[in-house]
């Protein structure tokens, strides 16, 4: 189970809440993942946030997940 936020961005890359809810931009929606709460039926919530983020990064790294990206702090 991944926790994240669905976002549709405008031409400048800024999140546009109205586009997200219009349904005409569904193919442009991205899930920006920021936490991994469960993996393979194992509850990860007792791990630290850093440990869960590390597992999430490994899960998403190296494979092509269209529509999902790791939300890394800038």
C-alpha positions in Angstrom: 0.0 0.0 0.0 1.5 3.3 -1.2 0.5 6.6 0.2 0.8 9.5 -2.2 -1.1 12.3 -3.9 -2.6 12.3 -7.4 -1.6 15.4 -9.3 -2.3 16.8 -12.8 0.2 19.6 -13.7 -0.4 22.5 -16.0 2.0 23.5 -18.8 4.5 25.1 -16.3 4.6 22.0 -14.1 2.4 23.5 -11.4 -0.3 21.2 -9.8 -3.7 22.1 -11.1 -6.5 20.9 -8.8 -9.3 21.7 -11.2 -7.7 19.7 -14.0 -7.4 16.7 -11.6 -11.2 16.8 -11.0 -12.3 17.6 -14.6 -11.8 14.0 -15.8 -10.6 15.2 -19.2 -7.0 15.1 -18.0 -7.1 11.6 -16.4 -4.3 10.3 -18.7 -2.0 13.1 -17.4 -2.5 12.3 -13.7 0.5 11.1 -11.7 0.7 9.5 -8.3 3.5 11.2 -6.4 4.3 8.5 -3.8 5.7 9.5 -0.5 5.3 6.5 1.9 5.1 2.7 1.8 2.7 1.4 4.4 2.4 -2.2 3.5 4.4 -4.6 1.2 3.5 -8.2 0.4 1.0 -8.3 3.2 3.5 -7.0 5.7 2.6 -3.9 7.7 5.5 -1.5 7.6 4.0 1.2 9.8 6.3 0.3 12.7 9.4 1.1 10.7 10.7 4.6 10.7 9.6 6.9 7.9 13.2 6.9 6.5 13.1 3.1 6.4 9.8 3.1 4.6 10.9 5.7 2.1 14.0 3.7 1.4 11.9 0.6 0.7 9.6 2.7 -1.5 12.6 4.1 -3.5 13.9 0.5 -4.0 10.5 -0.7 -5.1 10.1 2.1 -7.7 13.8 2.2 -8.9 14.8 0.4 -12.0 11.3 -0.4 -13.2 9.0 1.7 -15.3 5.9 2.5 -13.4 3.9 4.8 -15.7 1.8 7.2 -13.7 3.7 6.8 -10.4 6.9 8.6 -9.2 8.8 9.0 -6.0 8.2 12.3 -4.3 11.6 13.2 -3.2 12.2 16.4 -1.1 14.0 19.1 -2.9 
